Amino acid sequence: MMATNLMSSYKTWLKYRETRSELSRLDNRELADLGISRHDIKSIAKQAAGY
């Protein structure tokens, strides 16, 4: 059970990290085209990961 929770937490963290990294690579114009400001990246990544 503990291993399952650990694996689930790790997968959630990976999803957060991947999303944040991908959005951070975009320039401000690309983010604006998506309706995202650089300030929003962290919260969007958390939402995508299910935090």
PDBQT receptor file of N, H, CA, C and O in Angstrom, charges set to zero:
ATOM      1  N   MET A   1       0.827  -1.193   0.000  1.00  0.00    +0.000 N 
ATOM      2  CA  MET A   1       0.000   0.000   0.000  1.00  0.00    +0.000 C 
ATOM      3  C   MET A   1       0.873   1.258   0.000  1.00  0.00    +0.000 C 
ATOM      4  O   MET A   1       0.623   2.189  -0.766  1.00  0.00    +0.000 OA
ATOM      5  N   MET A   2       1.866   1.282   0.836  1.00  0.00    +0.000 N 
ATOM      6  H   MET A   2       2.068   0.526   1.458  1.00  0.00    +0.000 HD
ATOM      7  CA  MET A   2       2.743   2.448   0.896  1.00  0.00    +0.000 C 
ATOM      8  C   MET A   2       3.486   2.641  -0.426  1.00  0.00    +0.000 C 
ATOM      9  O   MET A   2       3.687   3.772  -0.871  1.00  0.00    +0.000 OA
ATOM     10  N   ALA A   3       3.890   1.540  -1.049  1.00  0.00    +0.000 N 
ATOM     11  H   ALA A   3       3.727   0.622  -0.688  1.00  0.00    +0.000 HD
ATOM     12  CA  ALA A   3       4.569   1.630  -2.346  1.00  0.00    +0.000 C 
ATOM     13  C   ALA A   3       3.639   2.194  -3.410  1.00  0.00    +0.000 C 
ATOM     14  O   ALA A   3       4.075   2.950  -4.278  1.00  0.00    +0.000 OA
ATOM     15  N   THR A   4       2.374   1.835  -3.352  1.00  0.00    +0.000 N 
ATOM     16  H   THR A   4       2.019   1.221  -2.647  1.00  0.00    +0.000 HD
ATOM     17  CA  THR A   4       1.388   2.348  -4.305  1.00  0.00    +0.000 C 
ATOM     18  C   THR A   4       1.215   3.851  -4.129  1.00  0.00    +0.000 C 
ATOM     19  O   THR A   4       1.170   4.593  -5.111  1.00  0.00    +0.000 OA
ATOM     20  N   ASN A   5       1.119   4.302  -2.880  1.00  0.00    +0.000 N 
ATOM     21  H   ASN A   5       1.156   3.699  -2.082  1.00  0.00    +0.000 HD
ATOM     22  CA  ASN A   5       0.982   5.740  -2.616  1.00  0.00    +0.000 C 
ATOM     23  C   ASN A   5       2.223   6.490  -3.058  1.00  0.00    +0.000 C 
ATOM     24  O   ASN A   5       2.130   7.585  -3.612  1.00  0.00    +0.000 OA
ATOM     25  N   LEU A   6       3.378   5.905  -2.816  1.00  0.00    +0.000 N 
ATOM     26  H   LEU A   6       3.454   5.016  -2.366  1.00  0.00    +0.000 HD
ATOM     27  CA  LEU A   6       4.633   6.529  -3.214  1.00  0.00    +0.000 C 
ATOM     28  C   LEU A   6       4.703   6.650  -4.734  1.00  0.00    +0.000 C 
ATOM     29  O   LEU A   6       5.095   7.693  -5.256  1.00  0.00    +0.000 OA
ATOM     30  N   MET A   7       4.332   5.606  -5.431  1.00  0.00    +0.000 N 
ATOM     31  H   MET A   7       4.014   4.759  -5.007  1.00  0.00    +0.000 HD
ATOM     32  CA  MET A   7       4.364   5.611  -6.892  1.00  0.00    +0.000 C 
ATOM     33  C   MET A   7       3.360   6.619  -7.444  1.00  0.00    +0.000 C 
ATOM     34  O   MET A   7       3.653   7.329  -8.406  1.00  0.00    +0.000 OA
ATOM     35  N   SER A   8       2.190   6.682  -6.843  1.00  0.00    +0.000 N 
ATOM     36  H   SER A   8       1.952   6.105  -6.061  1.00  0.00    +0.000 HD
ATOM     37  CA  SER A   8       1.177   7.637  -7.273  1.00  0.00    +0.000 C 
ATOM     38  C   SER A   8       1.668   9.070  -7.067  1.00  0.00    +0.000 C 
ATOM     39  O   SER A   8       1.494   9.923  -7.938  1.00  0.00    +0.000 OA
ATOM     40  N   SER A   9       2.276   9.327  -5.919  1.00  0.00    +0.000 N 
ATOM     41  H   SER A   9       2.417   8.634  -5.212  1.00  0.00    +0.000 HD
ATOM     42  CA  SER A   9       2.817  10.659  -5.643  1.00  0.00    +0.000 C 
ATOM     43  C   SER A   9       3.916  11.026  -6.627  1.00  0.00    +0.000 C 
ATOM     44  O   SER A   9       3.998  12.168  -7.080  1.00  0.00    +0.000 OA
ATOM     45  N   TYR A  10       4.750  10.066  -6.951  1.00  0.00    +0.000 N 
ATOM     46  H   TYR A  10       4.684   9.139  -6.582  1.00  0.00    +0.000 HD
ATOM     47  CA  TYR A  10       5.838  10.298  -7.896  1.00  0.00    +0.000 C 
ATOM     48  C   TYR A  10       5.292  10.613  -9.279  1.00  0.00    +0.000 C 
ATOM     49  O   TYR A  10       5.787  11.523  -9.943  1.00  0.00    +0.000 OA
ATOM     50  N   LYS A  11       4.288   9.883  -9.719  1.00  0.00    +0.000 N 
ATOM     51  H   LYS A  11       3.886   9.143  -9.179  1.00  0.00    +0.000 HD
ATOM     52  CA  LYS A  11       3.680  10.123 -11.031  1.00  0.00    +0.000 C 
ATOM     53  C   LYS A  11       3.020  11.502 -11.086  1.00  0.00    +0.000 C 
ATOM     54  O   LYS A  11       3.098  12.196 -12.100  1.00  0.00    +0.000 OA
ATOM     55  N   THR A  12       2.376  11.888  -9.992  1.00  0.00    +0.000 N 
ATOM     56  H   THR A  12       2.313  11.324  -9.168  1.00  0.00    +0.000 HD
ATOM     57  CA  THR A  12       1.768  13.214  -9.921  1.00  0.00    +0.000 C 
ATOM     58  C   THR A  12       2.829  14.291 -10.028  1.00  0.00    +0.000 C 
ATOM     59  O   THR A  12       2.674  15.260 -10.771  1.00  0.00    +0.000 OA
ATOM     60  N   TRP A  13       3.909  14.114  -9.281  1.00  0.00    +0.000 N 
ATOM     61  H   TRP A  13       4.035  13.327  -8.678  1.00  0.00    +0.000 HD
ATOM     62  CA  TRP A  13       5.011  15.076  -9.315  1.00  0.00    +0.000 C 
ATOM     63  C   TRP A  13       5.627  15.153 -10.704  1.00  0.00    +0.000 C 
ATOM     64  O   TRP A  13       5.940  16.246 -11.176  1.00  0.00    +0.000 OA
ATOM     65  N   LEU A  14       5.809  14.000 -11.377  1.00  0.00    +0.000 N 
ATOM     66  H   LEU A  14       5.554  13.112 -10.994  1.00  0.00    +0.000 HD
ATOM     67  CA  LEU A  14       6.356  13.993 -12.736  1.00  0.00    +0.000 C 
ATOM     68  C   LEU A  14       5.465  14.770 -13.696  1.00  0.00    +0.000 C 
ATOM     69  O   LEU A  14       5.957  15.544 -14.517  1.00  0.00    +0.000 OA
ATOM     70  N   LYS A  15       4.160  14.566 -13.595  1.00  0.00    +0.000 N 
ATOM     71  H   LYS A  15       3.760  13.937 -12.929  1.00  0.00    +0.000 HD
ATOM     72  CA  LYS A  15       3.220  15.282 -14.458  1.00  0.00    +0.000 C 
ATOM     73  C   LYS A  15       3.318  16.784 -14.216  1.00  0.00    +0.000 C 
ATOM     74  O   LYS A  15       3.310  17.567 -15.166  1.00  0.00    +0.000 OA
ATOM     75  N   TYR A  16       3.410  17.189 -12.951  1.00  0.00    +0.000 N 
ATOM     76  H   TYR A  16       3.417  16.553 -12.180  1.00  0.00    +0.000 HD
ATOM     77  CA  TYR A  16       3.574  18.599 -12.606  1.00  0.00    +0.000 C 
ATOM     78  C   TYR A  16       4.852  19.145 -13.219  1.00  0.00    +0.000 C 
ATOM     79  O   TYR A  16       4.841  20.205 -13.846  1.00  0.00    +0.000 OA
ATOM     80  N   ARG A  17       5.950  18.426 -13.041  1.00  0.00    +0.000 N 
ATOM     81  H   ARG A  17       5.959  17.565 -12.532  1.00  0.00    +0.000 HD
ATOM     82  CA  ARG A  17       7.252  18.865 -13.537  1.00  0.00    +0.000 C 
ATOM     83  C   ARG A  17       7.278  18.964 -15.060  1.00  0.00    +0.000 C 
ATOM     84  O   ARG A  17       7.812  19.925 -15.613  1.00  0.00    +0.000 OA
ATOM     85  N   GLU A  18       6.703  17.974 -15.733  1.00  0.00    +0.000 N 
ATOM     86  H   GLU A  18       6.269  17.194 -15.284  1.00  0.00    +0.000 HD
ATOM     87  CA  GLU A  18       6.657  17.978 -17.203  1.00  0.00    +0.000 C 
ATOM     88  C   GLU A  18       5.847  19.167 -17.723  1.00  0.00    +0.000 C 
ATOM     89  O   GLU A  18       6.278  19.875 -18.632  1.00  0.00    +0.000 OA
ATOM     90  N   THR A  19       4.692  19.370 -17.145  1.00  0.00    +0.000 N 
ATOM     91  H   THR A  19       4.341  18.794 -16.406  1.00  0.00    +0.000 HD
ATOM     92  CA  THR A  19       3.823  20.465 -17.588  1.00  0.00    +0.000 C 
ATOM     93  C   THR A  19       4.494  21.809 -17.359  1.00  0.00    +0.000 C 
ATOM     94  O   THR A  19       4.502  22.669 -18.240  1.00  0.00    +0.000 OA
ATOM     95  N   ARG A  20       5.056  21.985 -16.171  1.00  0.00    +0.000 N 
ATOM     96  H   ARG A  20       5.050  21.287 -15.455  1.00  0.00    +0.000 HD
ATOM     97  CA  ARG A  20       5.724  23.256 -15.856  1.00  0.00    +0.000 C 
ATOM     98  C   ARG A  20       6.906  23.491 -16.793  1.00  0.00    +0.000 C 
ATOM     99  O   ARG A  20       7.117  24.607 -17.267  1.00  0.00    +0.000 OA
ATOM    100  N   SER A  21       7.664  22.451 -17.052  1.00  0.00    +0.000 N 
ATOM    101  H   SER A  21       7.493  21.545 -16.667  1.00  0.00    +0.000 HD
ATOM    102  CA  SER A  21       8.830  22.565 -17.925  1.00  0.00    +0.000 C 
ATOM    103  C   SER A  21       8.418  22.923 -19.361  1.00  0.00    +0.000 C 
ATOM    104  O   SER A  21       9.013  23.800 -19.988  1.00  0.00    +0.000 OA
ATOM    105  N   GLU A  22       7.402  22.237 -19.862  1.00  0.00    +0.000 N 
ATOM    106  H   GLU A  22       6.919  21.525 -19.353  1.00  0.00    +0.000 HD
ATOM    107  CA  GLU A  22       6.952  22.498 -21.235  1.00  0.00    +0.000 C 
ATOM    108  C   GLU A  22       6.424  23.919 -21.389  1.00  0.00    +0.000 C 
ATOM    109  O   GLU A  22       6.738  24.596 -22.368  1.00  0.00    +0.000 OA
ATOM    110  N   LEU A  23       5.626  24.371 -20.433  1.00  0.00    +0.000 N 
ATOM    111  H   LEU A  23       5.371  23.820 -19.638  1.00  0.00    +0.000 HD
ATOM    112  CA  LEU A  23       5.088  25.726 -20.519  1.00  0.00    +0.000 C 
ATOM    113  C   LEU A  23       6.187  26.773 -20.339  1.00  0.00    +0.000 C 
ATOM    114  O   LEU A  23       6.136  27.834 -20.961  1.00  0.00    +0.000 OA
ATOM    115  N   SER A  24       7.159  26.490 -19.511  1.00  0.00    +0.000 N 
ATOM    116  H   SER A  24       7.200  25.629 -19.005  1.00  0.00    +0.000 HD
ATOM    117  CA  SER A  24       8.258  27.434 -19.276  1.00  0.00    +0.000 C 
ATOM    118  C   SER A  24       9.127  27.628 -20.513  1.00  0.00    +0.000 C 
ATOM    119  O   SER A  24       9.752  28.675 -20.680  1.00  0.00    +0.000 OA
ATOM    120  N   ARG A  25       9.166  26.626 -21.372  1.00  0.00    +0.000 N 
ATOM    121  H   ARG A  25       8.658  25.776 -21.236  1.00  0.00    +0.000 HD
ATOM    122  CA  ARG A  25       9.962  26.728 -22.601  1.00  0.00    +0.000 C 
ATOM    123  C   ARG A  25       9.332  27.643 -23.643  1.00  0.00    +0.000 C 
ATOM    124  O   ARG A  25      10.016  28.115 -24.551  1.00  0.00    +0.000 OA
ATOM    125  N   LEU A  26       8.034  27.894 -23.518  1.00  0.00    +0.000 N 
ATOM    126  H   LEU A  26       7.479  27.511 -22.780  1.00  0.00    +0.000 HD
ATOM    127  CA  LEU A  26       7.358  28.762 -24.473  1.00  0.00    +0.000 C 
ATOM    128  C   LEU A  26       7.730  30.214 -24.212  1.00  0.00    +0.000 C 
ATOM    129  O   LEU A  26       7.961  30.614 -23.071  1.00  0.00    +0.000 OA
ATOM    130  N   ASP A  27       7.784  30.995 -25.280  1.00  0.00    +0.000 N 
ATOM    131  H   ASP A  27       7.596  30.670 -26.207  1.00  0.00    +0.000 HD
ATOM    132  CA  ASP A  27       8.054  32.424 -25.066  1.00  0.00    +0.000 C 
ATOM    133  C   ASP A  27       6.736  33.118 -24.706  1.00  0.00    +0.000 C 
ATOM    134  O   ASP A  27       5.662  32.523 -24.786  1.00  0.00    +0.000 OA
ATOM    135  N   ASN A  28       6.842  34.375 -24.312  1.00  0.00    +0.000 N 
ATOM    136  H   ASN A  28       7.715  34.859 -24.247  1.00  0.00    +0.000 HD
ATOM    137  CA  ASN A  28       5.670  35.106 -23.827  1.00  0.00    +0.000 C 
ATOM    138  C   ASN A  28       4.569  35.221 -24.877  1.00  0.00    +0.000 C 
ATOM    139  O   ASN A  28       3.385  35.190 -24.541  1.00  0.00    +0.000 OA
ATOM    140  N   ARG A  29       4.950  35.354 -26.131  1.00  0.00    +0.000 N 
ATOM    141  H   ARG A  29       5.912  35.379 -26.404  1.00  0.00    +0.000 HD
ATOM    142  CA  ARG A  29       3.939  35.448 -27.192  1.00  0.00    +0.000 C 
ATOM    143  C   ARG A  29       3.180  34.129 -27.356  1.00  0.00    +0.000 C 
ATOM    144  O   ARG A  29       1.958  34.125 -27.508  1.00  0.00    +0.000 OA
ATOM    145  N   GLU A  30       3.908  33.015 -27.324  1.00  0.00    +0.000 N 
ATOM    146  H   GLU A  30       4.901  33.018 -27.201  1.00  0.00    +0.000 HD
ATOM    147  CA  GLU A  30       3.252  31.708 -27.427  1.00  0.00    +0.000 C 
ATOM    148  C   GLU A  30       2.316  31.480 -26.244  1.00  0.00    +0.000 C 
ATOM    149  O   GLU A  30       1.212  30.963 -26.411  1.00  0.00    +0.000 OA
ATOM    150  N   LEU A  31       2.756  31.860 -25.063  1.00  0.00    +0.000 N 
ATOM    151  H   LEU A  31       3.654  32.280 -24.927  1.00  0.00    +0.000 HD
ATOM    152  CA  LEU A  31       1.896  31.730 -23.887  1.00  0.00    +0.000 C 
ATOM    153  C   LEU A  31       0.649  32.597 -24.040  1.00  0.00    +0.000 C 
ATOM    154  O   LEU A  31      -0.459  32.165 -23.724  1.00  0.00    +0.000 OA
ATOM    155  N   ALA A  32       0.839  33.823 -24.525  1.00  0.00    +0.000 N 
ATOM    156  H   ALA A  32       1.740  34.174 -24.781  1.00  0.00    +0.000 HD
ATOM    157  CA  ALA A  32      -0.296  34.731 -24.718  1.00  0.00    +0.000 C 
ATOM    158  C   ALA A  32      -1.287  34.156 -25.732  1.00  0.00    +0.000 C 
ATOM    159  O   ALA A  32      -2.498  34.301 -25.569  1.00  0.00    +0.000 OA
ATOM    160  N   ASP A  33      -0.775  33.509 -26.772  1.00  0.00    +0.000 N 
ATOM    161  H   ASP A  33       0.209  33.391 -26.904  1.00  0.00    +0.000 HD
ATOM    162  CA  ASP A  33      -1.661  32.885 -27.759  1.00  0.00    +0.000 C 
ATOM    163  C   ASP A  33      -2.540  31.807 -27.110  1.00  0.00    +0.000 C 
ATOM    164  O   ASP A  33      -3.656  31.550 -27.560  1.00  0.00    +0.000 OA
ATOM    165  N   LEU A  34      -2.022  31.183 -26.051  1.00  0.00    +0.000 N 
ATOM    166  H   LEU A  34      -1.115  31.392 -25.685  1.00  0.00    +0.000 HD
ATOM    167  CA  LEU A  34      -2.768  30.154 -25.328  1.00  0.00    +0.000 C 
ATOM    168  C   LEU A  34      -3.620  30.744 -24.202  1.00  0.00    +0.000 C 
ATOM    169  O   LEU A  34      -4.360  30.029 -23.527  1.00  0.00    +0.000 OA
ATOM    170  N   GLY A  35      -3.502  32.055 -24.014  1.00  0.00    +0.000 N 
ATOM    171  H   GLY A  35      -2.901  32.636 -24.563  1.00  0.00    +0.000 HD
ATOM    172  CA  GLY A  35      -4.249  32.708 -22.949  1.00  0.00    +0.000 C 
ATOM    173  C   GLY A  35      -3.641  32.485 -21.572  1.00  0.00    +0.000 C 
ATOM    174  O   GLY A  35      -4.345  32.507 -20.562  1.00  0.00    +0.000 OA
ATOM    175  N   ILE A  36      -2.319  32.269 -21.537  1.00  0.00    +0.000 N 
ATOM    176  H   ILE A  36      -1.748  32.251 -22.357  1.00  0.00    +0.000 HD
ATOM    177  CA  ILE A  36      -1.612  31.984 -20.296  1.00  0.00    +0.000 C 
ATOM    178  C   ILE A  36      -0.552  33.050 -20.071  1.00  0.00    +0.000 C 
ATOM    179  O   ILE A  36       0.153  33.439 -21.002  1.00  0.00    +0.000 OA
ATOM    180  N   SER A  37      -0.440  33.516 -18.848  1.00  0.00    +0.000 N 
ATOM    181  H   SER A  37      -1.012  33.200 -18.091  1.00  0.00    +0.000 HD
ATOM    182  CA  SER A  37       0.672  34.405 -18.513  1.00  0.00    +0.000 C 
ATOM    183  C   SER A  37       1.743  33.572 -17.818  1.00  0.00    +0.000 C 
ATOM    184  O   SER A  37       1.451  32.514 -17.262  1.00  0.00    +0.000 OA
ATOM    185  N   ARG A  38       2.950  34.042 -17.852  1.00  0.00    +0.000 N 
ATOM    186  H   ARG A  38       3.187  34.902 -18.305  1.00  0.00    +0.000 HD
ATOM    187  CA  ARG A  38       4.049  33.318 -17.221  1.00  0.00    +0.000 C 
ATOM    188  C   ARG A  38       3.770  33.088 -15.733  1.00  0.00    +0.000 C 
ATOM    189  O   ARG A  38       4.180  32.079 -15.159  1.00  0.00    +0.000 OA
ATOM    190  N   HIS A  39       3.076  34.025 -15.136  1.00  0.00    +0.000 N 
ATOM    191  H   HIS A  39       2.743  34.844 -15.602  1.00  0.00    +0.000 HD
ATOM    192  CA  HIS A  39       2.716  33.935 -13.718  1.00  0.00    +0.000 C 
ATOM    193  C   HIS A  39       1.793  32.747 -13.441  1.00  0.00    +0.000 C 
ATOM    194  O   HIS A  39       1.787  32.222 -12.327  1.00  0.00    +0.000 OA
ATOM    195  N   ASP A  40       1.022  32.320 -14.428  1.00  0.00    +0.000 N 
ATOM    196  H   ASP A  40       1.027  32.746 -15.332  1.00  0.00    +0.000 HD
ATOM    197  CA  ASP A  40       0.038  31.245 -14.258  1.00  0.00    +0.000 C 
ATOM    198  C   ASP A  40       0.613  29.845 -14.395  1.00  0.00    +0.000 C 
ATOM    199  O   ASP A  40      -0.067  28.871 -14.071  1.00  0.00    +0.000 OA
ATOM    200  N   ILE A  41       1.833  29.722 -14.861  1.00  0.00    +0.000 N 
ATOM    201  H   ILE A  41       2.385  30.513 -15.124  1.00  0.00    +0.000 HD
ATOM    202  CA  ILE A  41       2.398  28.406 -15.185  1.00  0.00    +0.000 C 
ATOM    203  C   ILE A  41       2.351  27.446 -14.000  1.00  0.00    +0.000 C 
ATOM    204  O   ILE A  41       1.924  26.301 -14.147  1.00  0.00    +0.000 OA
ATOM    205  N   LYS A  42       2.779  27.896 -12.847  1.00  0.00    +0.000 N 
ATOM    206  H   LYS A  42       3.126  28.826 -12.727  1.00  0.00    +0.000 HD
ATOM    207  CA  LYS A  42       2.829  27.008 -11.677  1.00  0.00    +0.000 C 
ATOM    208  C   LYS A  42       1.440  26.479 -11.326  1.00  0.00    +0.000 C 
ATOM    209  O   LYS A  42       1.283  25.285 -11.069  1.00  0.00    +0.000 OA
ATOM    210  N   SER A  43       0.440  27.345 -11.312  1.00  0.00    +0.000 N 
ATOM    211  H   SER A  43       0.568  28.314 -11.521  1.00  0.00    +0.000 HD
ATOM    212  CA  SER A  43      -0.902  26.893 -10.942  1.00  0.00    +0.000 C 
ATOM    213  C   SER A  43      -1.508  25.985 -12.020  1.00  0.00    +0.000 C 
ATOM    214  O   SER A  43      -2.229  25.039 -11.704  1.00  0.00    +0.000 OA
ATOM    215  N   ILE A  44      -1.218  26.273 -13.270  1.00  0.00    +0.000 N 
ATOM    216  H   ILE A  44      -0.633  27.042 -13.527  1.00  0.00    +0.000 HD
ATOM    217  CA  ILE A  44      -1.714  25.407 -14.347  1.00  0.00    +0.000 C 
ATOM    218  C   ILE A  44      -1.072  24.016 -14.255  1.00  0.00    +0.000 C 
ATOM    219  O   ILE A  44      -1.742  23.001 -14.447  1.00  0.00    +0.000 OA
ATOM    220  N   ALA A  45       0.212  23.983 -13.965  1.00  0.00    +0.000 N 
ATOM    221  H   ALA A  45       0.757  24.807 -13.809  1.00  0.00    +0.000 HD
ATOM    222  CA  ALA A  45       0.911  22.702 -13.822  1.00  0.00    +0.000 C 
ATOM    223  C   ALA A  45       0.348  21.911 -12.642  1.00  0.00    +0.000 C 
ATOM    224  O   ALA A  45       0.187  20.694 -12.734  1.00  0.00    +0.000 OA
ATOM    225  N   LYS A  46       0.053  22.584 -11.549  1.00  0.00    +0.000 N 
ATOM    226  H   LYS A  46       0.184  23.572 -11.474  1.00  0.00    +0.000 HD
ATOM    227  CA  LYS A  46      -0.545  21.905 -10.389  1.00  0.00    +0.000 C 
ATOM    228  C   LYS A  46      -1.902  21.334 -10.747  1.00  0.00    +0.000 C 
ATOM    229  O   LYS A  46      -2.220  20.204 -10.377  1.00  0.00    +0.000 OA
ATOM    230  N   GLN A  47      -2.696  22.100 -11.460  1.00  0.00    +0.000 N 
ATOM    231  H   GLN A  47      -2.438  23.018 -11.760  1.00  0.00    +0.000 HD
ATOM    232  CA  GLN A  47      -4.029  21.646 -11.859  1.00  0.00    +0.000 C 
ATOM    233  C   GLN A  47      -3.912  20.446 -12.806  1.00  0.00    +0.000 C 
ATOM    234  O   GLN A  47      -4.660  19.478 -12.666  1.00  0.00    +0.000 OA
ATOM    235  N   ALA A  48      -2.996  20.497 -13.753  1.00  0.00    +0.000 N 
ATOM    236  H   ALA A  48      -2.388  21.283 -13.867  1.00  0.00    +0.000 HD
ATOM    237  CA  ALA A  48      -2.819  19.399 -14.701  1.00  0.00    +0.000 C 
ATOM    238  C   ALA A  48      -2.390  18.115 -14.002  1.00  0.00    +0.000 C 
ATOM    239  O   ALA A  48      -2.765  17.015 -14.411  1.00  0.00    +0.000 OA
ATOM    240  N   ALA A  49      -1.603  18.269 -12.947  1.00  0.00    +0.000 N 
ATOM    241  H   ALA A  49      -1.299  19.161 -12.615  1.00  0.00    +0.000 HD
ATOM    242  CA  ALA A  49      -1.117  17.099 -12.216  1.00  0.00    +0.000 C 
ATOM    243  C   ALA A  49      -2.142  16.558 -11.225  1.00  0.00    +0.000 C 
ATOM    244  O   ALA A  49      -2.021  15.428 -10.753  1.00  0.00    +0.000 OA
ATOM    245  N   GLY A  50      -3.139  17.361 -10.916  1.00  0.00    +0.000 N 
ATOM    246  H   GLY A  50      -3.237  18.279 -11.300  1.00  0.00    +0.000 HD
ATOM    247  CA  GLY A  50      -4.174  16.911  -9.987  1.00  0.00    +0.000 C 
ATOM    248  C   GLY A  50      -3.896  17.271  -8.540  1.00  0.00    +0.000 C 
ATOM    249  O   GLY A  50      -4.436  16.645  -7.628  1.00  0.00    +0.000 OA
ATOM    250  N   TYR A  51      -3.062  18.267  -8.324  1.00  0.00    +0.000 N 
ATOM    251  H   TYR A  51      -2.623  18.775  -9.065  1.00  0.00    +0.000 HD
ATOM    252  CA  TYR A  51      -2.808  18.729  -6.952  1.00  0.00    +0.000 C 
ATOM    253  C   TYR A  51      -3.984  19.490  -6.443  1.00  0.00    +0.000 C 
ATOM    254  O   TYR A  51      -3.968  19.964  -5.306  1.00  0.00    +0.000 OA
TER     255      TYR A  51
